[in-house]
């Protein structure tokens, strides 16, 4: 089979799987569902993927790469580090749920039993921490920030952004999200102590 045709079929299978996982979840989606959605035989599906877990892992990886691209493209044209941090938080909160399979991999306790999910979660958390740390270091190097411990500050920010997810997911409420991000960043940039 020519590589182009091979890649096209694989991409079609992954797109179908992504839609089904997003709509019905990992648990309820079957290999038959994916094959039917892609209009391929089940044997074709098994030619490309050995299991539903392997397909889900590929889908989550694609969504993670898509998310990184969105962040990179947006921030590369912003010079001010404070604005980059603000945009990162905003994009992360508004766009992360759109990548429903990546979001499920990060937050769904049922999926925790899959070995590769824990690896993906750890990798995502590590990359997010490094990304925030790099932004803070850039701000310190540009003399925009005064931070005593960048590692601890990065960890605090990563934890705070995860804390903002809970009410948004629980109440499906994004209306106050930008205000909450602004309040969090105001504390970061200006503190709460009266000077």
Buried (B, 14 or more C-beta within 10 A) or exposed (E): EEEEEEEEBBEBBBBBBBBBBBEEBBEEBEBEBBBBBBEBEEEBBEBBBEEBBEBBBBBBBBBBEBBEEBBEEBBEEBEEBBEBBBBBBBBBBBBBBEBBBBBBBBBBEEBEEBEBBEEBBEEBEEEBBEBBBEBBBBBBEEEEBEBEEBEEBBBEBBEBBBEBBEEBEEEEEEEEBBEBBEEBBEEBEEEEEEE
